[in-house]
């Protein structure tokens, strides 16, 4: 998923250009959180799996259709 996000950013996906600067910064924050989690290889607890799903959703916001109520927020 991180490779997909990187590709979309590199290609300057039109969906991203519609996002506000604060939203883009939020996307970047969660992208960085995921990368750090993977680098540090913290334990694979269920809570971390749920948090990872939420962070992936946030990092890829604007690159997928919004489905309200589908992802629990752990922010």
Backbone as CSV, one residue per row, in Angstrom:
resi,resn,N_x,N_y,N_z,CA_x,CA_y,CA_z,C_x,C_y,C_z
1,UNK,0.820,-1.187,0.000,0.000,0.000,0.000,0.866,1.253,0.000
2,UNK,1.975,1.231,0.736,2.849,2.401,0.740,3.426,2.660,-0.647
3,UNK,3.742,1.605,-1.371,4.241,1.762,-2.745,3.159,2.375,-3.641
4,UNK,1.927,1.972,-3.450,0.806,2.519,-4.208,0.678,4.025,-3.941
5,UNK,0.744,4.407,-2.675,0.647,5.814,-2.307,1.813,6.596,-2.913
6,UNK,3.026,6.061,-2.796,4.193,6.733,-3.371,4.023,6.930,-4.876
7,UNK,3.498,5.915,-5.551,3.293,5.994,-6.996,2.282,7.087,-7.340
8,UNK,1.190,7.133,-6.611,0.155,8.132,-6.866,0.683,9.548,-6.626
9,UNK,1.490,9.723,-5.609,2.076,11.043,-5.337,3.054,11.410,-6.448
10,UNK,3.890,10.467,-6.845,4.863,10.722,-7.913,4.181,11.059,-9.231
11,UNK,3.051,10.415,-9.489,2.295,10.662,-10.724,1.434,11.919,-10.632
12,UNK,1.446,12.564,-9.462,0.615,13.749,-9.225,-0.851,13.459,-9.530
13,UNK,-1.351,12.408,-8.902,-2.741,11.981,-9.069,-3.682,13.170,-8.871
14,UNK,-4.607,13.391,-9.810,-5.538,14.523,-9.714,-6.379,14.514,-8.432
15,UNK,-6.651,13.339,-7.893,-7.417,13.263,-6.644,-6.683,13.942,-5.499
16,UNK,-5.362,13.886,-5.529,-4.583,14.516,-4.470,-4.568,16.032,-4.601
17,UNK,-4.632,16.529,-5.824,-4.589,17.979,-6.008,-5.859,18.641,-5.489
18,UNK,-6.929,17.875,-5.308,-8.175,18.414,-4.768,-8.162,18.514,-3.243
19,UNK,-7.162,17.904,-2.601,-7.105,17.907,-1.139,-6.476,19.196,-0.630
20,UNK,-6.925,19.618,0.540,-6.365,20.819,1.160,-4.965,20.522,1.704
21,UNK,-4.191,21.563,1.941,-2.847,21.373,2.488,-2.888,20.681,3.856
22,UNK,-3.807,21.072,4.770,-3.871,20.344,6.044,-4.168,18.857,5.860
23,UNK,-5.025,18.505,4.888,-5.342,17.096,4.640,-4.128,16.370,4.080
24,UNK,-3.395,17.007,3.176,-2.188,16.391,2.630,-1.149,16.154,3.725
25,UNK,-1.029,17.102,4.643,-0.106,16.920,5.766,-0.537,15.756,6.652
26,UNK,-1.838,15.605,6.823,-2.359,14.475,7.607,-2.036,13.164,6.903
27,UNK,-2.217,13.126,5.582,-1.860,11.927,4.816,-0.388,11.591,5.039
28,UNK,0.466,12.611,4.927,1.900,12.379,5.092,2.215,11.884,6.503
29,UNK,1.566,12.463,7.504,1.811,12.039,8.886,1.552,10.547,9.057
30,UNK,0.431,10.084,8.542,0.094,8.667,8.702,0.978,7.772,7.845
31,UNK,1.378,8.247,6.684,2.332,7.506,5.860,3.622,7.307,6.656
32,UNK,4.095,8.380,7.300,5.315,8.298,8.098,5.146,7.380,9.310
33,UNK,3.996,7.441,9.968,3.731,6.566,11.121,3.809,5.090,10.714
34,UNK,3.218,4.772,9.568,3.242,3.389,9.072,4.675,2.962,8.774
35,UNK,5.413,3.831,8.090,6.801,3.508,7.758,7.613,3.260,9.022
36,UNK,7.445,4.108,10.031,8.178,3.914,11.290,7.756,2.632,11.989
37,UNK,6.473,2.322,11.966,5.992,1.090,12.594,6.653,-0.122,11.929
38,UNK,6.740,-0.091,10.607,7.342,-1.208,9.877,8.841,-1.297,10.134
39,UNK,9.510,-0.159,10.221,10.954,-0.147,10.489,11.240,-0.691,11.877
40,UNK,10.452,-0.256,12.859,10.677,-0.668,14.245,10.191,-2.081,14.520
41,UNK,9.356,-2.613,13.641,8.817,-3.979,13.772,8.294,-4.257,15.168
42,UNK,7.452,-3.344,15.632,6.823,-3.569,16.928,5.942,-4.804,16.831
43,UNK,5.602,-5.359,17.976,4.805,-6.587,18.029,3.556,-6.537,17.184
44,UNK,3.067,-7.685,16.807,1.901,-7.781,15.933,0.607,-7.954,16.697
45,UNK,0.382,-7.148,17.704,-0.844,-7.248,18.491,-2.044,-6.832,17.666
46,UNK,-3.205,-7.334,18.059,-4.444,-6.998,17.349,-4.691,-5.498,17.332
47,UNK,-4.369,-4.830,18.438,-4.586,-3.391,18.495,-3.718,-2.685,17.456
48,UNK,-2.498,-3.155,17.280,-1.627,-2.545,16.280,-2.124,-2.831,14.874
49,UNK,-2.708,-3.989,14.660,-3.270,-4.305,13.340,-4.427,-3.357,13.039
50,UNK,-5.271,-3.116,14.034,-6.376,-2.172,13.846,-5.851,-0.764,13.606
51,UNK,-4.846,-0.376,14.374,-4.252,0.948,14.203,-3.637,1.070,12.816
52,UNK,-2.977,0.035,12.349,-2.363,0.047,11.020,-3.422,0.227,9.934
53,UNK,-4.552,-0.469,10.067,-5.643,-0.308,9.097,-6.125,1.140,9.053
54,UNK,-6.292,1.712,10.224,-6.741,3.103,10.311,-5.710,4.036,9.685
55,UNK,-4.448,3.832,9.999,-3.378,4.680,9.457,-3.289,4.534,7.943
56,UNK,-3.463,3.321,7.426,-3.458,3.134,5.973,-4.615,3.883,5.323
57,UNK,-5.759,3.835,5.960,-6.911,4.573,5.450,-6.605,6.062,5.404
58,UNK,-6.039,6.590,6.481,-5.718,8.008,6.564,-4.625,8.399,5.572
59,UNK,-3.600,7.563,5.438,-2.486,7.872,4.537,-2.915,7.866,3.076
60,UNK,-3.913,7.063,2.757,-4.368,6.963,1.365,-5.646,7.755,1.112
61,UNK,-6.036,8.596,2.054,-7.247,9.395,1.912,-7.183,10.201,0.620
62,UNK,-8.268,10.184,-0.126,-8.324,10.900,-1.392,-7.952,10.037,-2.578
63,UNK,-7.374,8.879,-2.318,-6.988,7.963,-3.397,-7.962,6.806,-3.524
64,UNK,-8.988,6.793,-2.690,-9.980,5.721,-2.708,-11.340,6.318,-2.397
65,UNK,-12.424,5.653,-2.770,-13.762,6.154,-2.439,-13.980,6.133,-0.934
66,UNK,-14.655,7.125,-0.414,-14.933,7.205,1.014,-16.116,6.310,1.349
67,UNK,-15.932,5.446,2.328,-16.993,4.559,2.793,-17.209,4.852,4.273
68,UNK,-18.143,5.732,4.609,-18.353,6.137,6.002,-18.640,4.953,6.914
69,UNK,-18.043,5.001,8.097,-18.300,3.986,9.102,-17.604,2.667,8.881
70,UNK,-16.796,2.553,7.840,-16.148,1.280,7.543,-14.911,1.051,8.395
71,UNK,-14.160,2.111,8.663,-12.925,2.014,9.426,-13.124,2.688,10.776
72,UNK,-12.758,1.977,11.849,-12.800,2.576,13.169,-11.633,3.551,13.278
73,UNK,-11.876,4.681,13.852,-10.826,5.697,14.021,-10.121,5.487,15.343
74,UNK,-8.798,5.441,15.323,-7.967,5.307,16.519,-7.043,6.500,16.616
75,UNK,-7.556,7.684,16.396,-6.708,8.860,16.331,-6.534,9.494,17.660
